[in-house]
């Protein structure tokens, strides 16, 4: 990336603006459509989806349950109904296939807020700030599970930003605006990717599912990399890029196997050399050793 240019500038020149933003546009469409599906019932009386992100029923047939909410419910000592169990199993299976943190980049509405903060940080070249350990989100996850077990209530759902958005859009945002604005300021002024990358317990939970997921991003053409660093600049989980991109000398395959990867596809968008592609964890052999077993990346 040349000085003064934004990540993906070369990709825009070589591929065109739409091709250099296609996954970003698809993600925004996905996030907005999901919000719309939940709002058509309360606002227009067209009940495609009933419920919220914690528990819903689609077309009066398909139950879907947030597995983290399901787990907290179990820890409170309450046994969920059969539909809740089926819904949690369906969601777990889906994210096991496509990648746990796909929720973070393709579903979660807070992603639009944190992406906006990241864009402004790049635009105004805001650097530095507080440093958080990426393990902090796992401590947050443990804390909300302990709260459920000790209080007998799902305390987290009272302040969960995702739940606040959906409740707020129907009943009025109220304090929800304050929580969302606080997350925006945290990411903009305090630390890069502070909420989603370091603190959010929901992302931590889905990263555990995603560690074994089948659909992955692969640096399949890493030999074409010209070290522009655009992928590193745009990636919300920058630590997952290097092992796949530069791991050949360490006998590591090109597939990003870390559960922290959100499968957002922005590395594909911004790469002018088309180094990255959507792939599977089964395509992780080195070219010179196709018969060898996959090389696993240790999650940071």
N, C-alpha and C positions, 0 to 999 in steps of 0.2 A: 504494500500500500504506500503510494507516494505521499509525501508530506502535503497536508491540506486537503487530501481526498478522503471521502468517507469509505467505510468498508463496502466493497462491492462495486466501486466506481468503474473498475476495469471490466467487471462482468457486465455492467450496464452497457458499456461501449461495445463489447464483443457479442453479447447475446440479446441486447435490447432490454428495456426497463421491465416489461412484463415477465420475461424469462428469468430475470435477475431478482424477481420478487414473487415468483409464483407460489412458493410454499408459505411465505408470509401472508399472501392474499388468501390462500386456501385456509390457513389457520384462523384468520379473522372471520372469514365466512362461516367456518365451523362454530366458532365461539358465539357469533351473533345469531346463527340459526338455532343453536341450543337454547339460548336465552329466549328467542322468539317462541319456540315450542312450549316452554313453560308459561309464557305470558298469554298465549292465544286463548287459553281457557278462562282465567280470571278477568281478562280485559275484553274479550270478544265472544265468550261463550262457546268457543270451539275447543273441545277438550281432547286434544291429541295426546297430551301428557298430563297426568294428574299427579300432584305432589311437588316435590322439590328435589334438589341434588342429593339429599340424604336418602330419600326413598320415594320412588315414583312408580306409576303404572302407565305404560304406553299402549294406546288404543284398547284399553281395558283388558289387555291380554298379557303383555310383557312386563313382569315386575323387575325393577332395578333397584339395588340397594348399595349405598356406599359401604364398602367392606370395612373401612375404618370406623364408621358409625356403628356397624354391626358388631365389631369387636368391642367397642366401648359399651354397647348394650349388654353384651355377655358379661363384661367385667362389673357392671352394676348389679348383677345377680338376676337380671330379667332374661327370660328366654324369648327371643323374637318369634313371631309367627312364621309359619311355613313359607309364606310368600317372601318374607324378609330373607330367609335362608337361601331360597332359590335365587332371589335377586342378587344377593351378595356373591353367590357362586358364579352367576352369569358375568357379573362385572369383573370378578377375579380372572375368569377364563379369558375374557376379552383383553384385559391389560397384560395378561401373561403372554398372549400372542403378539400384540402390537407394541408393547413396551409400557411399563407402568407409568413413566412420567410423560407419556403422551397426554395423560390427563392435564398435566401442568401447562403444556404448550398448545393443545388443541381444544380443551374443554373449559378450563378454569378462566372465569372472567377477569380475575385479578391479574392474569398474565398481560392483558392489554394495558393495565395501569403500570406495571413494572417495565414493560417494553417501552412505554412512552418515556419513563424516567431514564431508561438506558439510552434511548435515542437523544434525549436532551443532554445527557452527560457527554456523549460523543460529540454532539454539535457544538457545545460550549467548552469542550475539552476539560471537563472537570475531572481532576485526578485526586488520588489520595483518599483520605477519610479513615474511619474506624475499620479495623480488621477483625472479622469474625471467623471463628473456626467453622469449617463446613460440617463438623461433627455436632455443632450446637443444635441443629435441627433434630438430630436423633435424641438428644436430651429433652428437647421440647416434646417430641413424640412420646417418650417415656413418661414425661410429666403429665400429659393429658390422659394417658392410660391409667396412671396411678390415681389421678383425680377421680376418674370414673369408678375405679375399684373402691376408693376410700369414702367417697361421698354418696355413691349410689345414684349419681346423676351424670348426664353427659354434659358437663360444664363447658367443654370446648365449643359446642354448637351455639352457645350464647354469644361467643365472640368470633367465631370462625368467619373470616372475611367473605368467603364464598357464600355461606349461608346468609350473611348480612346483605349481600347484593340481591339475592333472589327474594328475600323477605322485603327488602327495601323497595324494590321495583314494583311490588304489589301493594304494600301497605304504607310506603313512604320511607325514605332513607333514614331520616333522623340521625341517630348516633353513627349509623353506617357510613355516612359521608365522612365523619371525623376519622374513623378507622381506615377507610380507603385513602384519604388524603394523607394520613400519617404514614402509611406504607409508601405512597408516592414520594413524600419528602425523605423518608428513610433511604430509599433507593437513589434518589437524586442527590441528596446533600451529605448523607452520612457514610454510605458504602455502596459500591457497585454490586448490584444483584443481591442486596442484603436479605430481602425477605424470601424470595423463591430459592435462592442458592445457599442460604446459610441458616435461616430461622424457621421456615414453614414446616410444621410437623406433617402436614398432608403430603407435601412433596417427599419428605423423608419416608413416609409409609409406602408411597407408590414406587420409590426407588428400590425398595426391598423386593417388590414384585418384579420390577423391570430388570433386575440383575440376571434373571434367567429367561427373559422374553425372547421371542423368535425373530421378530422384525428388528433390524438394526441399520444404522448408518455405516457405510464402509468407505474407506479411502482407497477404492479399488484401483485408481490410477495415480497412486501417490508418487510414482516415478516422474509424473508430469509437474509436480509441485515446484513453484518458483520462489517459495518462501516469502510471499507477499504479506502473510499473516492476517489476511482479511477474515479467514475462518476463525482464527483465534480471537480477533477483535469483536466479532459478532456473536460468538458462542456464549450462552449464559452459564455453561459449565466448562470453562476453558481447559480444565485439567484433563478432560477426556480426549482431547484432540491429539496431543503429542504421541501417545503410545501407538495409535493407529497410523498416524501420518509418518512418524519417524522411527517406528519400531522394528524395521527390517533388520537393522544391525544387532538387535537384541532377540532376533528370531520370533518377533511378534507379528501376527497377521494383521491385515488392514481393517478388520471390523472393530467398531467401537463397542466393547462388551460391558462397559460400566453401566450400572443401573442408574447413574446420575444423568446420563444422556436423555434429553427430552424428545428426541426424534423430531425436532422442530423443523429440520430441513434447511435452516438458514445457511449452514455451511455449504450446502448444495447450491443455493441461490447465489451466494457472493463469490463463488470460485469461478474465475474466468477460464480455468483450465479443466473444468468439469472433473475434478479429482474425486469428489464424493458422490455416492449413489445410495439409493435405498436398497438394502440387501437383507440377508438373513445371517444368523449366527453360524450357519453351516458353511458359509463361503469364506471362512477365515484361514484357509490354508495358504502358506507361502507358495509362490509360483514354483519354486524349486523343490518343494516337498509336499505335493498334493496329497500324498497318502498319509501324511502325519496327522495327528489329532490336533484340534484347535488349540491355540495358545490363548489362555485366559488372561485378561488384564486384571490386576488387583485394583479394586476400587479405592480411590483416594479418600 
